[in-house]
């Protein structure tokens, strides 16, 4: 009888213990917090003809509730070849008080040309596996490590191996100062002629792949330079004088303008002796109404100079910048 009572007591104790464990697990699950957004930043230096696994990697995560644990490349070849498209699987883990409750659309991958191709959770939702692909190694370029902008307006940067050309943007106060992006095949660019307003200027530079012109590297920012009102005015006068220097040419089709370097102006504006003119794709000065970048302008029918802050001969108003003003 005592033996049976002992067995019953043990069974009761075991049942109580199991209930407590279930309650504890349930309580822990109920108190865990969700990780609903993930940010992963990846930089990789992968060299052709080197062994897979010898890459230089820099993988960073977005906050303190989860962190990077490990990675592996899923490419079958033991050595990187020019035609390889690297495929990287990353393991992220939470700190234990959190769990992943996430969709692919909630995962942001920072890195040039990287694409998210798979994501899955494991181990009680405390592990997240993220798989990304890189651009083909044939398209990739080495990093532009430094861009410098001199007080003379000359921007310079180091060679990006694999780049066929470079794109440059001039920034003023955080905005594109000219609205344009310039292209060069050299590792320097003179932006002095655009420094015609006072303020703080920087440039952004990125490489364009020689193998794949549709693939661009990351933008790299330069140091900032300050341009005073006096300096900006001086540069503006220099630019106007240079732009006005040149030769008008007339033939049966109309007027053209050849600059001091012997180049005909085409598909562009030019301020000549204080007046604005536009030259079409065939390098001829336009007259009358002309559409430029979705905006209408009116050029005098005789001189070709842009009208501004007035009424055109056919009764329409143009603003101080020459743009057509819609009538109510």
C-alpha positions as CSV (number, residue, x, y, z in Angstrom):
1,X,0.0,0.0,0.0
2,X,2.8,2.4,0.9
3,X,4.5,1.5,-2.4
4,X,1.4,2.4,-4.3
5,X,1.0,5.7,-2.4
6,X,4.7,6.5,-3.1
7,X,4.2,5.9,-6.8
8,X,1.1,8.1,-6.8
9,X,3.0,10.9,-5.1
10,X,5.8,10.7,-7.6
11,X,3.4,10.7,-10.5
12,X,1.7,13.8,-9.0
13,X,5.1,15.5,-8.5
14,X,6.1,14.7,-12.1
15,X,2.8,16.0,-13.4
16,X,3.1,19.2,-11.4
17,X,6.7,19.6,-12.6
18,X,5.7,19.2,-16.3
19,X,2.8,21.6,-15.8
20,X,5.2,24.2,-14.3
21,X,7.6,23.7,-17.3
22,X,4.8,24.1,-19.8
23,X,3.7,27.2,-17.9
24,X,7.2,28.6,-17.8
25,X,7.7,28.0,-21.6
26,X,4.3,29.6,-22.3
27,X,5.2,32.6,-20.1
28,X,8.5,33.0,-21.8
29,X,6.9,32.8,-25.2
30,X,4.3,35.3,-24.2
31,X,6.9,37.8,-23.0
32,X,9.3,37.6,-26.0
33,X,9.2,40.6,-28.3
34,X,9.0,40.5,-32.0
35,X,11.7,41.5,-34.5
36,X,9.6,42.7,-37.4
37,X,12.2,44.6,-39.4
38,X,15.7,43.6,-40.3
39,X,18.5,45.6,-41.9
40,X,21.7,44.0,-43.1
41,X,24.6,45.9,-44.6
42,X,27.2,43.9,-46.6
43,X,30.5,44.8,-48.1
44,X,32.6,42.1,-49.8
45,X,36.0,42.1,-51.5
46,X,35.8,39.0,-53.8
47,X,38.8,38.4,-56.1
48,X,38.8,36.3,-59.2
49,X,41.1,33.2,-59.0
50,X,41.0,33.2,-55.2
51,X,39.6,30.4,-53.1
52,X,36.0,30.6,-52.0
53,X,36.1,31.4,-48.2
54,X,39.1,33.8,-48.4
55,X,37.0,36.9,-49.1
56,X,37.2,40.0,-47.0
57,X,33.7,40.5,-45.6
58,X,32.1,43.3,-43.5
59,X,28.5,42.4,-42.4
60,X,26.6,44.7,-40.1
61,X,23.1,44.6,-38.7
62,X,20.6,47.2,-37.8
63,X,20.0,47.2,-34.0
64,X,20.9,45.4,-30.8
65,X,18.0,42.9,-30.7
66,X,19.6,40.6,-33.4
67,X,23.1,40.2,-34.6
68,X,25.2,38.6,-37.3
69,X,26.4,35.1,-36.4
70,X,28.0,33.5,-39.5
71,X,27.9,33.2,-43.3
72,X,28.7,30.8,-46.1
73,X,28.9,31.0,-49.8
74,X,26.7,28.5,-51.6
75,X,28.7,28.5,-54.9
76,X,29.8,25.0,-55.9
77,X,33.2,26.0,-57.3
78,X,36.1,26.0,-54.9
79,X,37.7,29.0,-56.7
80,X,36.1,32.2,-57.8
81,X,35.9,32.7,-61.6
82,X,35.0,35.7,-63.7
83,X,31.6,34.4,-64.6
84,X,30.5,33.5,-61.0
85,X,27.5,35.1,-59.4
86,X,28.3,34.9,-55.7
87,X,25.4,33.5,-53.5
88,X,25.7,34.3,-49.8
89,X,23.8,32.7,-46.9
90,X,23.8,34.7,-43.7
91,X,22.8,33.5,-40.2
92,X,21.2,36.1,-37.9
93,X,20.3,35.3,-34.3
94,X,18.3,37.2,-31.6
95,X,19.4,37.9,-28.1
96,X,16.9,35.4,-26.6
97,X,14.3,37.9,-25.5
98,X,13.2,38.5,-29.1
99,X,12.1,36.3,-31.9
100,X,11.8,36.8,-35.7
101,X,8.3,37.5,-37.0
102,X,9.1,38.7,-40.5
103,X,8.4,38.6,-44.2
104,X,10.9,39.0,-47.1
105,X,9.5,42.5,-47.7
106,X,10.5,43.5,-44.1
107,X,14.2,42.7,-44.8
108,X,16.4,45.5,-46.2
109,X,19.7,44.6,-47.7
110,X,22.3,47.4,-48.1
111,X,25.1,46.8,-50.6
112,X,25.9,47.6,-54.2
113,X,24.0,45.3,-56.5
114,X,22.8,42.9,-53.8
115,X,19.5,41.0,-54.2
116,X,17.5,39.2,-51.5
117,X,16.6,35.7,-52.9
118,X,15.5,33.8,-49.8
119,X,14.7,34.1,-46.1
120,X,13.7,31.5,-43.5
121,X,13.4,31.2,-39.7
122,X,14.5,28.3,-37.5
123,X,15.2,27.3,-33.9
124,X,12.1,28.6,-32.2
125,X,12.1,31.6,-34.5
126,X,15.3,32.9,-32.9
127,X,17.4,32.3,-36.1
128,X,16.9,33.9,-39.4
129,X,18.7,32.8,-42.6
130,X,19.0,35.4,-45.3
131,X,20.3,34.5,-48.8
132,X,21.5,37.2,-51.2
133,X,23.2,37.2,-54.6
134,X,25.9,39.6,-55.8
135,X,26.4,40.9,-59.3
136,X,28.5,38.8,-61.6
137,X,32.2,39.1,-60.8
138,X,32.7,40.2,-64.4
139,X,30.6,43.3,-63.6
140,X,32.1,44.3,-60.3
141,X,34.5,47.1,-59.6
142,X,36.9,47.9,-56.8
143,X,35.9,50.6,-54.3
144,X,36.4,54.3,-54.7
145,X,38.1,54.9,-51.4
146,X,38.4,58.7,-51.4
147,X,37.1,61.7,-53.4
148,X,38.7,65.0,-52.8
149,X,37.4,68.4,-53.9
150,X,39.9,71.3,-54.1
151,X,39.3,75.0,-53.5
152,X,40.0,75.4,-57.2
153,X,36.9,73.3,-58.1
154,X,38.8,70.2,-59.2
155,X,37.5,66.8,-58.0
156,X,39.8,63.8,-57.9
157,X,39.5,60.2,-56.9
158,X,41.3,56.9,-57.0
159,X,41.0,54.4,-59.9
160,X,38.2,51.9,-59.5
161,X,39.4,48.7,-61.2
162,X,36.7,47.4,-63.5
163,X,35.1,50.8,-64.1
164,X,34.9,52.0,-67.7
165,X,33.7,55.5,-66.7
166,X,32.6,57.5,-63.8
167,X,29.5,59.6,-63.0
168,X,29.7,62.9,-61.0
169,X,27.1,65.0,-59.3
170,X,27.8,68.4,-57.9
171,X,25.9,69.0,-54.6
172,X,25.1,72.3,-52.9
173,X,23.4,72.3,-49.5
174,X,22.5,68.6,-49.9
175,X,20.8,69.1,-53.3
176,X,22.0,68.6,-56.9
177,X,23.4,72.0,-57.7
178,X,22.9,71.7,-61.5
179,X,20.3,69.0,-61.8
180,X,22.7,67.1,-64.0
181,X,25.0,64.1,-63.8
182,X,28.3,64.3,-65.6
183,X,30.3,61.4,-67.1
184,X,34.1,61.1,-67.6
185,X,36.6,58.3,-68.2
186,X,39.3,60.0,-66.2
187,X,39.7,60.2,-62.4
188,X,39.3,64.0,-62.2
189,X,36.7,66.5,-63.1
190,X,36.7,70.3,-63.1
191,X,33.4,71.7,-61.7
192,X,34.6,75.3,-61.1
193,X,32.3,76.7,-63.8
194,X,29.3,75.5,-61.8
195,X,30.2,77.3,-58.6
196,X,28.2,80.4,-59.4
197,X,26.3,80.6,-56.2
198,X,27.6,81.0,-52.7
199,X,27.3,78.0,-50.3
200,X,28.8,74.7,-49.3
201,X,29.7,72.3,-52.2
202,X,30.5,68.6,-52.4
203,X,30.7,66.1,-55.2
204,X,29.4,62.5,-55.5
205,X,31.3,60.0,-57.7
206,X,30.6,56.4,-58.6
207,X,32.0,54.0,-61.1
208,X,30.2,52.5,-64.1
209,X,31.1,48.9,-64.9
210,X,33.2,48.5,-68.1
211,X,31.7,45.1,-68.7
212,X,28.1,46.1,-67.9
213,X,27.2,49.8,-68.3
214,X,23.9,49.2,-66.6
215,X,25.7,48.3,-63.4
216,X,26.9,51.3,-61.2
217,X,28.9,51.3,-58.0
218,X,28.0,53.1,-54.8
219,X,28.1,56.9,-54.6
220,X,31.1,58.2,-52.7
221,X,31.1,61.7,-51.2
222,X,33.9,64.3,-51.2
223,X,34.9,66.8,-48.6
224,X,33.1,70.1,-48.6
225,X,34.3,73.5,-49.8
226,X,32.9,76.9,-49.1
227,X,32.2,79.4,-51.9
228,X,31.7,83.1,-50.9
229,X,29.4,85.5,-52.7
230,X,32.4,87.4,-54.1
231,X,34.0,84.2,-55.4
232,X,30.8,82.9,-56.9
233,X,30.3,86.3,-58.7
234,X,33.8,86.2,-60.0
235,X,33.4,82.7,-61.3
236,X,30.0,83.6,-62.9
237,X,31.6,86.5,-64.8
238,X,34.5,84.3,-65.9
239,X,32.0,81.7,-67.2
240,X,29.8,84.3,-69.0
241,X,32.9,85.8,-70.7
242,X,34.1,82.3,-71.8
243,X,30.7,81.3,-73.0
244,X,30.3,84.5,-74.9
245,X,33.6,84.0,-76.6
246,X,33.1,82.2,-79.9
247,X,31.9,82.7,-83.4
248,X,28.4,82.9,-84.9
249,X,28.0,80.9,-88.2
250,X,25.1,81.5,-90.6
251,X,24.1,79.2,-93.5
252,X,20.8,78.5,-95.4
253,X,19.5,76.5,-92.4
254,X,20.1,79.2,-89.7
255,X,22.6,80.2,-87.1
256,X,25.1,78.1,-85.2
257,X,27.6,79.0,-82.5
258,X,31.2,77.7,-82.4
259,X,32.9,78.0,-78.9
260,X,36.5,78.9,-78.3
261,X,37.4,75.2,-78.5
262,X,36.0,75.0,-82.0
263,X,32.9,72.9,-80.9
264,X,29.4,73.6,-82.2
265,X,26.9,74.0,-79.4
266,X,24.1,71.4,-79.6
267,X,21.2,70.2,-77.4
268,X,22.0,72.9,-74.8
269,X,21.5,76.4,-73.5
270,X,24.2,79.0,-73.8
271,X,24.3,82.5,-72.3
272,X,26.0,84.8,-74.8
273,X,26.5,88.5,-74.1
274,X,23.8,88.4,-71.4
275,X,21.1,86.6,-73.5
276,X,20.0,83.0,-73.4
277,X,19.9,80.9,-76.5
278,X,19.1,77.2,-77.1
279,X,20.7,75.1,-79.8
280,X,19.0,71.9,-81.1
281,X,20.4,68.5,-81.8
282,X,21.6,69.7,-85.2
283,X,23.5,72.6,-83.5
284,X,21.2,75.3,-84.8
285,X,19.8,78.2,-82.8
286,X,16.0,77.7,-82.3
287,X,13.4,80.4,-82.6
288,X,9.7,80.7,-81.5
289,X,8.2,78.2,-79.0
290,X,10.5,75.3,-78.0
291,X,10.0,72.5,-75.5
292,X,13.0,71.8,-73.2
293,X,12.7,69.1,-70.5
294,X,8.9,69.3,-70.5
295,X,8.9,73.2,-70.2
296,X,8.0,75.6,-73.0
297,X,10.2,78.6,-73.8
298,X,9.8,81.4,-76.4
299,X,12.9,82.5,-78.4
300,X,12.7,85.8,-80.4
301,X,12.0,85.1,-84.0
302,X,14.7,87.4,-85.2
303,X,17.5,87.3,-82.6
304,X,16.8,83.8,-81.1
305,X,17.2,85.3,-77.6
306,X,14.9,83.8,-74.9
307,X,12.1,86.1,-73.8
308,X,11.6,86.4,-70.1
309,X,9.2,88.1,-67.7
310,X,7.0,89.4,-70.5
311,X,4.2,88.5,-72.9
312,X,5.1,86.7,-76.2
313,X,3.9,88.1,-79.6
314,X,1.1,85.5,-79.6
315,X,-0.2,86.6,-76.2
316,X,1.2,84.2,-73.7
317,X,3.1,85.1,-70.5
318,X,6.6,83.8,-69.6
319,X,8.3,84.1,-66.2
320,X,11.5,85.6,-65.1
321,X,13.2,82.3,-66.0
322,X,11.6,82.3,-69.4
323,X,9.3,79.4,-68.7
324,X,5.7,79.5,-70.0
325,X,3.1,80.5,-67.3
326,X,-0.1,78.5,-67.7
327,X,-3.2,80.7,-67.9
328,X,-6.3,80.2,-65.7
